[in-house]
Amino acid sequence: MAFFKYSLIRGVLFLAFFLIAYMALHFTPLTAALIAALCAFVVSYLFLRKQRDGATAVVSERFAPNATTTQSAGAVADAEAEDALIDANPDIWVDADRKPSSTTLDLDKSE
């Protein structure tokens, strides 16, 4: 249902932009269709993230129901190595999601 809903919204957006470009701005049908496609894409990309994610989930479940991960083998191996390092050294704290700031101590320079 999410895929149908997202497709319907995109279709209505395309039709609205096509009618505006063709009837109000007097573009040729081909030019109006290209403008409408581009505008519908931009609007749906910027404002319909929730619906797009729902449609993507429906499609991925339909075509790859047994998929377990979206990470590459190298990324999984890196994550496992990091987890093993943290398990072996419980006194070390790692926050890999943060970029280092200028206020953090550099252990090599503090000697």
N, C-alpha and C positions, 0 to 999 in steps of 0.2 A: 504494500500500500504506500510506503514511503517513496518508492521509486516512481510510482504513478503520480503521486502528489507533486513531487519535485518536477517531473516532466511536464505536468499540466501547468504549473506556475511558470516554467520557462517558456512553454508554448504561448501562454497568455501575454507574457512580457514581449516575446518576439512579435506577436500579432499587433500589440499596442504600438510598439516602436515602428513597425512596418507601416501601419496606417498613418501615423504621424509623419513619417518621412515621405510617404507616397502622396497622401491627400493634402496635408497642410504645407509641406515644403516642396512639393512637386518634383521629386526625384524620379528617375526612371525606375521601373520595377526591380531591375537587377541591383541598382545602386541602393534602393530602399531596403532590399532584402539583406544586402551586405551590412548596411548601417544598423539595421534592426538586429541582425545576428550578433554584431559586435556589442551593441548596447545591452542586449539581453544577457550576453555572457558577462559583461562587466558588472551589471546590477546583481545578477545571481551569484557571482563570485564574491562580491563585497557584502551582500546582505542576506544571503540564504545559506550560510554555513551549516546551520543545524539541519536543515532539510537535505543538503548535499551529503552530509555525513551519514544521515539515516538511509539515503538512497544507496550510498556506497556500501554500507553494512549489508543491505539486502542483496545487492549484486554479489558481494564477496561471499556471503553465506550460500548463495545459490550456485556459484561456479566453483568455489573452493571450500566445501563444508569441513574438510578435515585439515585445513591449514592450521598450523600450531603457532607460528611466529612470522613476523614480518622483518625480523632482523637477519642480517647476513651471518654466515658462519663465522666470519672474522669478528664481528661485533659480539656475538655470543661467546666466543672464546676469550675476548678481552674482558667481558663482564665476569666470566667465571674466574679468570686470573686475578682480577681485582678483588672479588669476593674471597678467594683463597688467601690473598695477602692480608686482607682485613681480619679474617678469621685467625690467621697465624699471629697477628700483631694487634691485640685488642686495644692497646693504648694509643693507637694511631687513629685519628679521625679524618675522614676523607669526604669532601663535598665536591664531587666532580661536576655538579650542575652549575656551580658558580664560577665566574671568571675571577681571577685574582685581582684584588684591588691594590691601590698604592699604599694602603695602610697595613698590609700584612707583612709579617716579618719574613725576610729571606734568610734561612738558616745558614747558608753558605757565607753570607756577608756579616753575620753577627759575631763572628769569632774574634 
